[in-house]
Amino acid sequence: MTIPRAGGVLAGVAALSVVVAAGCNCGGPPPCKSSGDCGPSQVCLQTGQCVPKCSSDSQCLQTERCSTAGGCVARGRCGADTDCTGDKVCGPAGSCIESCRTAGCPGGQRCNPKGHCEGTDGGSCGELFEATPVLANFLVDLDKSGSMSETVAGRTKWSIAVDAVKQVTAQQQASIRFGLQLFPGAEVCKPAGVSVQVADSTAPAIATVLDATAPGGKTPIGGVLNSAATVQALSDPNRANYVMLVTDGKETCSGSPVTAVKSLFSKGIRTYVIGFGGAVDPNTLTTMAIEGGTARATTPRYYQADDAAALQAALASIAQGALGCDFKLAKTPPDASQLYVYVNGQLVTRDAAKVNGWEYFAAGNRVTLYGPTCDAVAKMSGAKVQVVYGCPDDKLVEGGGGGGPFDAGYLPRLPAGSACSANEQCASAQCTGGVCAGGKPDGSICSANSDCASGLCQASVCTGVIN
């Protein structure tokens, strides 16, 4: 599967059924058989994946290298047998494994002359089952420095940020445990302690703290992120753990935000980054998003908001993504190296660096999507994220279709006036200017055009909603 590096996302959020196939025989065709199946400037790897062409490492991302197959692969991975040494071959997941000349093959498979196991009948023999989306813990690190008293369209940035945080926490607290930490604290270059601990149903407590706070002080971004790393609730192995940083400026207290994000990531805590207004440092925020495992598929790689609607939409999108990128498997795979993840029937690269792709964690028995892969899936309205065990077998994968997360029962459709980033988030099925439109959704009973979000009532039924 080719995830966009910049500009555009995969078409079509996840029905969130995860499929595991036990003991399949590898007889299914790969996503690509030749480079002719791939897009411009791409090459088909031996693993059946379309990736950007290259002739040297310098043409790939920093976390990648140029395979001998002429395509970019994650460092430590392979795209062809010639990337491997000794009697190892490039396995279907893109890692060097012992050839079947040494290791043999599972029952029902044979060892071909190149050292790879292959099926004997071309059929599928897997066991399919669903996994459970993992709920999230969120610590909101909100900038209350003096610059937040500046105005945007007649309102202070602080009041805009307060309203946006209050709205997203109130709307999503049934699925996300929120906490709040402000920066700076009483001292201009030090963060405050955690004002509201990460826990269930904290929206009222967060609103109370925000309403009683005024902006002032400097911007210790590195300091507040270092403090976030000590929050006990963000060590929960049964939930996805995040920090959501909202800042309107640059580090002004000699801290190191990038180093702090790396430290959080090493603890299994991902960091979403929102730049509010034009005084931020785009390069630093971009690096933070990448190192935090949440880089977007578009430019900028972090979330940029320059007004109230954009900030509300960014927060809503982040909440959606946090609930669409972690999956607890219903069974423990016998051999984690034999897991393969598909999105809409396309194979996704496993990435041990956790920058773009997916990784499996035995603690919690979870599969987690990272970076542009997560961002792209979070924006889909009908994708299926699925896992195959044993070998890549697309016969077991249902492509496309299905409901998004708002249909899957763990996020409600949003009422009119709510912040949104896609039509399918709204009860009206219409997101306009980052806000859910009023009126009834398509298919509802109506008596006048004004009753409908689409503005069109025909034969007493709302029709014509723009999707």
KEDO-505049 format. One record per residue (C-alpha): x, y negated, z negated; residue in three letters. Coordinates in Angstrom, 1 decimal. Each point is the difference from the previous one (the first is absolute). Layout:
<rs>
- c1, c2, c3, res
- X, Y, Z, Ala
...
</rs>
This chain:
<rs>
- c1, c2, c3, res
- 0.0, 0.0, 0.0, Met
- 1.3, -3.5, 0.8, Thr
- -0.8, -2.5, -2.6, Ile
- 0.3, -3.6, 1.3, Pro
- 3.1, -1.8, -1.3, Arg
- -1.5, -3.4, 0.6, Ala
- -3.1, -1.4, 1.6, Gly
- -3.1, 2.1, 0.1, Gly
- -1.2, 3.0, -2.0, Val
- -1.4, 3.4, 0.7, Leu
- -3.5, -0.1, 1.4, Ala
- -2.8, 1.4, -1.7, Gly
- 0.0, 0.6, -7.5, Val
- 0.2, 3.3, -0.8, Ala
- -2.8, 2.5, -0.5, Ala
- 2.7, 1.2, -2.4, Leu
- -0.3, 3.7, 0.5, Ser
- 3.3, 1.6, -0.3, Val
- 0.4, 3.4, 1.7, Val
- 2.6, 2.6, -1.0, Val
- 0.6, 3.0, 2.2, Ala
- 1.6, 3.0, -1.7, Ala
- 2.2, 2.3, 2.1, Gly
- -0.8, -1.4, 3.5, Cys
- 2.0, 1.4, 2.9, Asn
- 1.2, -3.1, 1.7, Cys
- -1.6, 0.9, 3.3, Gly
- -1.7, -3.4, 0.5, Gly
- 1.3, -2.6, 2.4, Pro
- 2.0, -2.9, -1.4, Pro
- -1.3, -3.6, 0.2, Pro
- 2.4, -0.6, 3.0, Cys
- 1.6, 2.5, 2.3, Lys
- 2.1, -2.4, 1.9, Ser
- 0.9, -3.7, 0.1, Ser
- -2.7, -0.4, 2.6, Gly
- -2.5, 0.5, -2.7, Asp
- 1.4, -3.0, -1.9, Cys
- -0.3, -3.7, 0.5, Gly
- 2.5, -2.4, 1.6, Pro
- 3.4, -0.1, -1.5, Ser
- -0.7, 3.2, -2.0, Gln
- 1.4, 3.5, 0.1, Val
- -1.6, 3.4, -1.0, Cys
- 2.1, 1.7, -2.6, Leu
- 0.4, 3.7, -0.3, Gln
- -2.3, -0.3, -3.1, Thr
- -2.8, -1.1, 2.3, Gly
- 0.0, -3.7, -1.1, Gln
- 0.2, -3.1, 2.1, Cys
- 2.6, -2.5, -1.3, Val
- 1.8, -3.1, 1.3, Pro
- 2.8, 0.8, 2.4, Lys
- 3.6, -0.8, -1.1, Cys
- 3.6, 0.5, 1.0, Ser
- 1.5, -1.1, -3.3, Ser
- -0.9, -0.5, -3.6, Asp
- -0.1, -3.7, 0.4, Ser
- -3.2, 0.3, 2.1, Gln
- -1.8, 1.6, -2.9, Cys
- -1.3, -1.3, -3.3, Leu
- 2.5, -0.2, -2.9, Gln
- -1.6, 3.2, -1.5, Thr
- 0.4, 1.9, 3.2, Glu
- 2.7, 1.4, 2.3, Arg
- 0.1, 0.9, 3.7, Cys
- -0.5, 3.7, 0.5, Ser
- 1.9, 1.9, 2.7, Thr
- -3.4, 0.4, 1.6, Ala
- 0.1, -3.8, 0.7, Gly
- -2.6, -1.1, -2.4, Gly
- -0.1, -1.7, -3.5, Cys
- -0.5, 2.3, -2.9, Val
- 0.2, -0.6, -3.8, Ala
- 3.5, 0.4, -1.4, Arg
- 0.5, 3.5, -1.3, Gly
- -2.6, 1.3, 2.6, Arg
- 0.4, 1.6, 3.4, Cys
- -1.5, -0.3, 3.4, Gly
- 1.7, 2.9, 1.7, Ala
- 2.0, 3.1, -0.9, Asp
- 3.2, -1.8, 1.1, Thr
- -0.5, -2.3, -3.0, Asp
- 0.6, 2.9, -2.3, Cys
- 3.2, 1.9, -1.0, Thr
- 0.9, 3.7, -0.5, Gly
- -2.8, 2.4, 0.7, Asp
- -2.7, -2.5, -0.8, Lys
- -2.7, -1.3, 2.4, Val
- -2.3, -2.9, -0.1, Cys
- -3.2, 1.1, -1.6, Gly
- -3.5, -1.2, 0.9, Pro
- 0.0, -2.6, -2.8, Ala
- 3.2, -1.6, 1.3, Gly
- 2.4, 1.6, -2.6, Ser
- 2.9, 2.3, 0.7, Cys
- -0.9, 3.6, -1.2, Ile
- 1.6, 3.4, 0.2, Glu
- -0.7, 1.5, 3.4, Ser
- -2.1, 3.2, 0.1, Cys
- 3.1, 1.8, 1.1, Arg
- 1.1, -0.4, -3.6, Thr
- -3.3, -0.5, -1.9, Ala
- -2.4, 2.2, 2.0, Gly
- -3.6, -0.9, 0.7, Cys
- -3.3, 0.4, -1.9, Pro
- -2.3, 2.8, 0.9, Gly
- -1.7, -0.3, 3.4, Gly
- 2.8, -2.2, 1.4, Gln
- 3.1, 0.8, 2.1, Arg
- 3.5, -1.6, 0.2, Cys
- 0.6, -1.5, 3.4, Asn
- 3.5, -0.3, 1.5, Pro
- 0.4, -3.6, -1.2, Lys
- -0.4, 1.1, -3.6, Gly
- -3.6, -1.2, -0.5, His
- -3.0, 2.0, -1.2, Cys
- -2.9, 0.0, 2.3, Glu
- -3.5, 1.5, -0.1, Gly
- -1.0, 3.2, 1.8, Thr
- -3.6, -0.7, 0.7, Asp
- -0.4, -3.7, 0.2, Gly
- -2.9, 0.0, -2.5, Gly
- -0.4, -1.8, -3.4, Ser
- -0.1, 1.9, -3.3, Cys
- -0.1, -2.9, -2.5, Gly
- -2.1, -0.7, -3.0, Glu
- -1.7, -3.4, 0.0, Leu
- -0.9, -2.0, -3.0, Phe
- -0.5, -3.6, -1.1, Glu
- 2.1, -2.0, -2.4, Ala
- -1.1, -2.8, -2.3, Thr
- 0.9, -3.7, 0.6, Pro
- 2.1, -1.2, -2.9, Val
- -1.2, -3.1, -1.9, Leu
- 2.3, -2.9, -0.8, Ala
- 1.5, -2.0, -2.8, Asn
- 0.7, -3.7, 0.8, Phe
- 2.0, -2.6, -1.9, Leu
- -0.7, -3.4, 1.5, Val
- 3.1, -2.2, -0.3, Asp
- -1.4, -3.5, 0.6, Leu
- 2.1, -3.1, 0.5, Asp
- -1.1, -2.9, -2.2, Lys
- 3.0, -2.3, 0.7, Ser
- -0.5, -3.7, 0.3, Gly
- -0.3, 0.1, 3.8, Ser
- -3.3, 1.9, -0.5, Met
- -1.6, -3.3, -1.0, Ser
- 0.4, -1.2, 3.6, Glu
- -3.2, -0.2, 2.1, Thr
- -1.2, 1.8, 3.1, Val
- -3.2, -1.4, 1.6, Ala
- -0.7, -2.0, -3.2, Gly
- 0.5, 2.9, -2.4, Arg
- 3.1, 0.9, -2.1, Thr
- 1.8, 3.1, 1.1, Lys
- -0.4, 1.2, -3.6, Trp
- -3.8, -0.2, 0.1, Ser
- -0.1, 1.8, 3.4, Ile
- 2.2, 2.8, -1.4, Ala
- -2.0, 0.3, -3.2, Val
- -3.2, 0.4, 2.0, Asp
- 1.5, 2.6, 2.3, Ala
- 1.4, 2.1, -2.8, Val
- -3.2, -0.2, -2.0, Lys
- -2.0, 1.1, 3.1, Gln
- 2.2, 3.0, 1.0, Val
- 0.3, 1.3, -3.6, Thr
- -3.8, -0.3, -0.6, Ala
- -0.8, 1.8, 3.3, Gln
- 2.6, 2.8, -0.2, Gln
- 0.3, 0.7, -3.8, Gln
- -2.1, 3.2, 0.4, Ala
- 2.8, 1.5, 2.1, Ser
- 3.1, -1.9, -1.0, Ile
- 1.4, -0.6, -3.5, Arg
- 1.2, -3.6, -0.1, Phe
- 2.4, -1.9, -2.3, Gly
- 1.3, -3.6, 0.1, Leu
- 3.4, -1.6, -0.5, Gln
- 0.6, -3.7, 0.6, Leu
- 3.3, -1.7, 0.7, Phe
- 1.5, -2.1, -1.3, Pro
- -0.9, 0.3, -3.7, Gly
- 0.5, -2.6, -2.7, Ala
- 3.7, -0.3, 1.1, Glu
- 0.3, -1.5, 3.5, Val
- 2.2, 2.9, 1.3, Cys
- -1.4, 3.0, -1.8, Lys
- -3.2, 2.0, 0.8, Pro
- -2.7, 0.2, -2.6, Ala
- -0.7, 3.4, -1.5, Gly
- -2.8, 2.1, 1.5, Val
- -3.1, -2.0, -0.7, Ser
- -2.4, 2.8, 0.8, Val
- 1.2, 3.6, -0.1, Gln
- -0.7, 2.3, 2.9, Val
- -3.2, 1.8, -1.0, Ala
- -3.6, 0.8, 1.1, Asp
- -2.5, -2.9, 0.4, Ser
- 2.4, -2.9, -0.7, Thr
- -1.5, -2.5, 2.4, Ala
- -1.8, -2.0, -2.8, Pro
- 3.2, -0.2, -2.0, Ala
- 2.0, -1.1, 3.0, Ile
- -2.5, -2.7, 0.8, Ala
- 0.1, -1.3, -3.6, Thr
- 3.8, -0.3, 0.1, Val
- 0.0, -1.7, 3.4, Leu
- -2.6, -2.5, -0.9, Asp
- 2.0, -1.0, -3.1, Ala
- 3.3, -0.5, 2.0, Thr
- 1.5, -3.0, 1.8, Ala
- 3.0, 0.0, 2.3, Pro
- 3.4, -1.2, -1.0, Gly
- 3.7, 1.0, 0.0, Gly
- 2.4, 1.6, 2.4, Lys
- -0.1, 3.3, 2.1, Thr
- 1.7, 3.0, -1.6, Pro
- -1.0, 2.6, 2.5, Ile
- 2.8, 2.4, -0.7, Gly
- -0.7, -0.4, -3.8, Gly
- -3.7, 0.8, 0.2, Val
- 0.7, 3.1, 2.3, Leu
- 2.6, 1.3, -2.5, Asn
- -2.5, -0.4, -2.7, Ser
- -2.6, 1.9, 2.0, Ala
- 2.3, 3.0, 0.1, Ala
- -0.4, 0.4, -3.7, Thr
- -3.8, 0.2, 0.0, Val
- -0.9, 3.5, -1.3, Gln
- -3.2, 0.3, 2.0, Ala
- 1.9, -0.2, 3.3, Leu
- 1.6, 3.4, -0.9, Ser
- -3.2, 1.9, 0.4, Asp
- 0.7, 3.1, 2.1, Pro
- -3.6, 0.5, 0.8, Asn
- -0.6, -3.3, 1.7, Arg
- 1.6, -2.2, 2.7, Ala
- 1.9, -2.8, -1.8, Asn
- 0.4, -3.5, 1.4, Tyr
- 1.2, -3.5, -0.7, Val
- -1.8, -2.7, 2.0, Met
- 2.1, -3.1, 0.1, Leu
- -1.7, -3.3, 1.0, Val
- 2.4, -3.0, 0.3, Thr
- 0.0, -3.4, 1.7, Asp
- 3.8, -0.6, -0.2, Gly
- 3.5, 1.3, -0.2, Lys
- 2.1, 1.4, -2.9, Glu
- 1.1, -3.0, -2.0, Thr
- 1.4, 1.7, -3.1, Cys
- 3.1, 1.8, 1.4, Ser
- -1.8, 3.4, 0.0, Gly
- 0.2, 2.7, 2.7, Ser
- -3.5, 0.8, 1.3, Pro
- 1.3, 2.6, 2.5, Val
- 2.0, 1.9, -2.6, Thr
- -3.0, -0.1, -2.3, Ala
- -2.2, 1.5, 2.7, Val
- 2.5, 2.7, 0.7, Lys
- 0.0, 0.9, -3.7, Ser
- -3.8, 0.2, -0.1, Leu
- 0.0, 2.2, 3.1, Phe
- 2.6, 2.4, -1.6, Ser
- -2.6, 0.5, -2.8, Lys
- -2.7, 0.8, 2.4, Gly
- -1.6, -3.4, -0.1, Ile
- -0.8, -1.7, 3.3, Arg
- -0.1, -3.8, 0.3, Thr
- -2.5, -1.9, 2.2, Tyr
- 1.2, -3.5, 0.8, Val
- -2.2, -3.0, 0.8, Ile
- 1.5, -3.4, 1.0, Gly
- -2.5, -2.8, -0.6, Phe
- 0.8, -3.2, 2.0, Gly
- 2.9, -1.1, 2.0, Gly
- 2.7, -0.4, -2.7, Ala
- 0.8, 3.7, -0.4, Val
- 3.2, 1.7, 1.2, Asp
- -1.2, 2.2, 2.9, Pro
- 3.3, 1.9, 0.3, Asn
- 0.0, 1.0, -3.7, Thr
- -3.7, 0.8, 0.0, Leu
- 0.5, 2.2, 3.1, Thr
- 2.8, 1.9, -1.7, Thr
- -2.0, 0.4, -3.1, Met
- -3.0, 1.5, 1.9, Ala
- 2.3, 2.5, 1.7, Ile
- 1.9, 1.0, -3.1, Glu
- -3.3, 0.1, -1.9, Gly
- -1.4, 2.7, 2.4, Gly
- -2.9, -2.2, 1.1, Thr
- 1.3, -1.7, 3.2, Ala
- -2.8, -0.7, 2.4, Arg
- -0.1, 1.2, 3.7, Ala
- -0.3, -3.7, 1.1, Thr
- 2.0, -3.2, -0.4, Thr
- 0.5, -1.2, -2.6, Pro
- 0.7, 3.3, -1.8, Arg
- -1.4, -1.5, -3.2, Tyr
- -3.4, -1.6, -0.5, Tyr
- 0.0, -3.7, 0.8, Gln
- -3.0, -2.2, -1.1, Ala
- -0.3, -3.7, 0.6, Asp
- -3.5, -0.7, -1.2, Asp
- -2.7, 1.4, -2.2, Ala
- -1.6, 2.4, 2.5, Ala
- 3.3, 1.4, 1.1, Ala
- 1.1, 0.7, -3.6, Leu
- -3.3, 1.7, -0.8, Gln
- 0.3, 2.1, 3.1, Ala
- 3.6, 1.0, -0.9, Ala
- -1.0, 1.1, -3.5, Leu
- -3.0, 2.0, 1.4, Ala
- 2.3, 1.7, 2.7, Ser
- 2.6, 0.9, -2.6, Ile
- -2.7, 1.6, -2.3, Ala
- -1.2, 2.0, 3.0, Gln
- 3.5, 1.1, 0.9, Gly
- 0.8, 1.1, -3.5, Ala
- -2.9, 2.4, 0.1, Leu
- 0.8, 1.5, 3.4, Gly
- 3.6, 1.0, -0.2, Cys
- 0.3, 2.6, -2.9, Asp
- -1.5, 3.5, 0.1, Phe
- 0.0, 2.7, -2.6, Lys
- 0.1, 3.4, 1.6, Leu
- -2.5, 2.6, -1.2, Ala
- 2.7, 2.6, 0.1, Lys
- 3.7, 0.0, -0.6, Thr
- 1.9, 0.8, 3.2, Pro
- 2.2, 3.1, -0.3, Pro
- 2.8, -1.8, 1.8, Asp
- -0.2, -3.8, 0.0, Ala
- 2.5, -0.1, 2.9, Ser
- -2.7, 1.6, 2.2, Gln
- -2.6, -2.9, -0.3, Leu
- -1.0, -2.0, 3.0, Tyr
- -2.1, -3.1, -0.1, Val
- -2.3, -1.1, 2.9, Tyr
- -2.0, -3.2, 0.5, Val
- -2.9, 0.5, 2.5, Asn
- 1.7, 3.1, 1.3, Gly
- 3.4, -1.6, 0.5, Gln
- 3.1, 1.2, -1.9, Leu
- 1.6, -2.6, -2.4, Val
- 3.6, 0.0, -0.9, Thr
- 1.0, 1.0, -3.5, Arg
- 2.2, -2.7, -1.5, Asp
- 2.0, 0.8, -3.1, Ala
- 1.0, -3.7, -0.1, Ala
- -3.7, -0.9, -0.5, Lys
- 0.2, -2.9, 2.5, Val
- -2.4, 1.1, 2.7, Asn
- -1.6, 3.4, 0.1, Gly
- -0.9, 2.3, -2.9, Trp
- 1.5, 2.1, -2.8, Glu
- -1.2, 2.7, -2.3, Tyr
- 0.4, -0.1, -3.8, Phe
- -0.2, 3.2, -2.0, Ala
- -0.8, -2.1, -3.1, Ala
- -3.8, -0.5, 0.5, Gly
- 0.1, 2.2, 3.1, Asn
- -0.5, -3.0, 2.2, Arg
- 0.7, -1.2, 3.6, Val
- 0.6, -3.8, 0.2, Thr
- 0.1, -2.2, 3.1, Leu
- 2.4, -2.9, 0.2, Tyr
- 0.6, -3.3, 1.8, Gly
- -1.5, -0.5, 3.5, Pro
- -1.5, 3.5, -0.1, Thr
- -2.0, -0.8, -3.1, Cys
- -0.9, -3.5, 1.3, Asp
- -1.2, 1.4, 3.3, Ala
- -2.1, 2.7, -1.6, Val
- -1.5, -2.4, -2.5, Ala
- -1.3, -2.1, 2.9, Lys
- -1.7, 2.9, 1.9, Met
- -3.7, 0.5, -0.1, Ser
- -0.3, 3.7, 0.6, Gly
- 3.5, 1.6, -0.2, Ala
- 0.7, 3.4, -1.6, Lys
- 3.2, 0.5, -2.0, Val
- 0.8, 3.7, 0.0, Gln
- 2.7, 2.3, -1.1, Val
- 1.0, 3.3, 1.6, Val
- 2.1, 2.6, -1.9, Tyr
- 2.2, 2.5, 1.6, Gly
- 0.8, -1.6, 3.4, Cys
- -1.4, -2.8, 2.2, Pro
- -3.2, 1.4, 1.3, Asp
- -2.3, -2.6, 1.6, Asp
- -2.7, 2.7, 0.6, Lys
- -0.9, -0.5, -3.7, Leu
- -0.3, -3.8, 0.3, Val
- -3.2, -1.9, 0.7, Glu
- 0.9, -3.1, 1.9, Gly
- -1.8, -3.3, -0.9, Gly
- -3.6, -0.3, -1.1, Gly
- -1.3, 0.0, -3.5, Gly
- -0.8, -2.8, -2.3, Gly
- 2.4, -2.6, -1.4, Gly
- 0.7, -0.4, -3.7, Pro
- -3.0, -2.1, -0.5, Phe
- -2.1, 3.0, 1.2, Asp
- 2.0, 2.4, -2.1, Ala
- -1.6, -1.1, -3.2, Gly
- 3.0, -1.5, -1.8, Tyr
- -0.4, -3.6, 1.1, Leu
- -3.4, -1.7, 0.5, Pro
- -0.9, -2.1, 3.0, Arg
- 0.5, -3.6, -1.0, Leu
- -2.9, -2.5, -0.3, Pro
- -0.4, -3.2, 1.9, Ala
- 2.6, -2.6, -1.0, Gly
- 2.7, 2.5, -0.9, Ser
- 3.5, -0.2, 1.3, Ala
- 0.6, 2.5, 2.9, Cys
- 2.4, 0.9, 2.7, Ser
- -2.1, 2.3, 2.2, Ala
- -3.7, 0.3, 0.9, Asn
- -0.4, 3.5, -1.5, Glu
- 0.8, -1.4, -3.5, Gln
- -3.2, -2.0, -0.1, Cys
- -3.6, 1.0, -0.7, Ala
- -0.9, -2.3, 2.9, Ser
- 2.5, 1.8, 2.2, Ala
- 1.4, -3.5, 1.0, Gln
- 3.2, -1.6, -1.4, Cys
- 0.3, -3.6, 1.2, Thr
- 2.9, -2.2, -1.0, Gly
- 1.0, 2.4, -2.7, Gly
- -3.4, 0.0, -1.6, Val
- -2.9, 2.5, 0.2, Cys
- -2.9, -1.6, 1.9, Ala
- -3.5, -0.2, -1.5, Gly
- -3.0, 1.8, 1.4, Gly
- -0.9, 3.6, 0.4, Lys
- 2.2, 2.6, 1.8, Pro
- -0.7, 1.5, 3.3, Asp
- -3.0, 2.5, -0.2, Gly
- -1.7, -1.8, -2.8, Ser
- -3.7, -0.9, 0.1, Ile
- -0.5, -3.7, 0.8, Cys
- -2.7, -2.5, 0.9, Ser
- 2.1, -2.9, 1.4, Ala
- 3.5, -0.5, 1.6, Asn
- 1.1, -1.8, -3.2, Ser
- -0.5, 3.2, -2.0, Asp
- 2.9, 1.7, 1.8, Cys
- 3.8, -0.4, -0.3, Ala
- 0.1, 0.3, 3.8, Ser
- -2.6, -2.8, 0.5, Gly
- -2.1, 2.3, 2.1, Leu
- -3.2, 1.8, -1.1, Cys
- -1.6, 2.1, 2.7, Gln
- -3.1, 2.2, -0.5, Ala
- 0.3, -0.6, -3.8, Ser
- 3.5, 1.4, -0.1, Val
- 3.3, -1.9, -0.4, Cys
- 2.1, 0.6, 3.1, Thr
- 3.1, -1.3, 1.7, Gly
- 2.5, -0.1, -2.8, Val
- 3.4, -0.6, 1.3, Ile
- 2.3, 2.9, -1.0, Asn
</rs>
